[in-house]
Amino acid sequence: MTQPASGLPSAAVLAEAQAALALRADPASGRFVGASAIAALLFLLERARDGDDEAAGLALAVLRRTPGGSVPSAWAAAAEAAVHVEAVEVKRDDGLEKTARAAVDAALAAFGWNAGSDEGVDEGRLGTDAHGLMIATLARASLTFDAPGYREAASRAGERALDHRVDAKWGTLLHLAGEADRPAGLGDYALLVRGLLELLPATGEKGWLYEAVRLQGEQEERLWDVREGGYFESPEGAGGVARKDGSDGSFLSGNGIAALNLIDLSRLCGERSYRDRAEGVLRAFAAEIAPAPLEHLTLLRAAQRFERTSSSV
């Protein structure tokens, strides 16, 4: 597939990805053959926000066979709840709303969080990426369902992340999951920033935006590839060979989430530099996206949002 002159993923690539998902959808199992179901559903729902009825129909047909509340892993439970909440935003439906609320409540149970307590599972077992994803899910659900309990739980989780998931000496973000602390990777930064950005409209408190900007700056300093653009998966010196990846893999692309964050930060802060950085991420992976769009659905979601918001810049 030939890339447009701008070097960004083209509209043709977006359409190709949607057509491929239609062929690979398995509504009976609620999955897509050869693609991350969560990344696929979020991509289709992004298309639906732009008025694509076929994308909406495909996403909802698959999602209706993906029961909320049935996933044991905290990480997977938060991801499925996030998709169900976004589906309700696209189409208000009593059945979808009931399933989405069940999915959010199941994710709360999986994390051990609830509206009346700061106690939860041993959060040292939960990576900062999972923690950030759940914050984002709860904050968004609080607006979608006008549910103060979800907002309160998200706010407490945000405070815990900022207070406890940092290196005592350097003050930089940590991953935390596992036996030993290690520096945060791209997924940790991107998903925690995502959670803080979702807390802003949910609470109206600008302090969350301040913290998101601060962490985004830390992410730039520690992970940005100054030669070719895009973000490395882990900081230099964290062990192993520096690696940069735009694919969704077993979950969502950190570079894709980061690009979405940058687009939102540009709008919220009124700074073009964030949007330019988002464009740099998309350019960095455009050549990889074209031959394998189903492996890069989160980056394609960011490309679609980038295009949608271009007229407002």
C-alpha positions, 0 to 999 in steps of 0.5 A: 500500500502506497503511503500518502505524501505526508508519510502518515497512514492513509485513509485506504489503510484504515478502510483496508483494516476495517474490511479485514476485520469484517472478514475475520470477525467471529461473533460466536466467540466474540473475537477476531481471528488474527487480531487483538479483540480489544484493539480491534473493537476500540478501532471500530468504535473510533470509526463509529464515532466518525459516523461509520455505521458499518464499523459500529454494527460490526463492533456491536455484533462482536461485543454482544457476544463478549459478556462483561464480568467473565474475565478473571485477570485484572488487566483483561477485566479492565480492558474489556470494561473499557471497550464496553463503556466506549460501546455505550458511548457510541450507542445507548442501549439498555442491554449494552449498558447493563453489560457494561456496568457488569464489566466495570463492577467485575473489573473493580472486583478483580482489582479489589477496589470499591467505592468505600475503601482504599484497600485492594489487591497487593498492588505490587502485583499490578503493573502501572500500566494495568493501574492506569488502564483501570483509572481511565476505565473508571473515570470514563464510566463515571461520566457515561453512567453518571456514577460518582462511586466510579469517579471516587474510586478512579480519583483514589487510584490516581492518587495512589499511583502518583504517591507510591509508584515512583522511585524513592531516590529519583522520583521517576515512575516505576512499573512495580509488578513482580518481585523487584521494582523496575523503571516504568516502560512505555506502556506504564507511562502511556496508560497512566497518562491516559488515566490522568487525562480521563480524570480531568473531565470526570472530576473537573480538577486541573491538577490531573492535567498538570500531572499528565503533562509532567509524566508526559515530559518524563516519558519524552526524556526517557523513551523518545527516539531522537533519531527516528521518532517514536518511543522505545519500550523501556529506558536506556540502561533498564536492561536488554537491547533498546526496542521500539515497537508499534504493534499491539501484540498481546494487548495495545500498542504503547506507541499508539496510546502515546499518540492518542495522549499527545493528540489530547494534550495538544487540544487541552494545553493549546500547544502545537508541539504535542500534535507535532510529536503525535505526528512524529509517532505516526510517521515513525511506524507508517511503513510498518503499518501499511503491510500489516494493518491488523497488527497496528490497530491502536496506531491506526486509531490514533491516525484516525483521531489525528485526521479528525482533529486536524480541522480544529488546529 
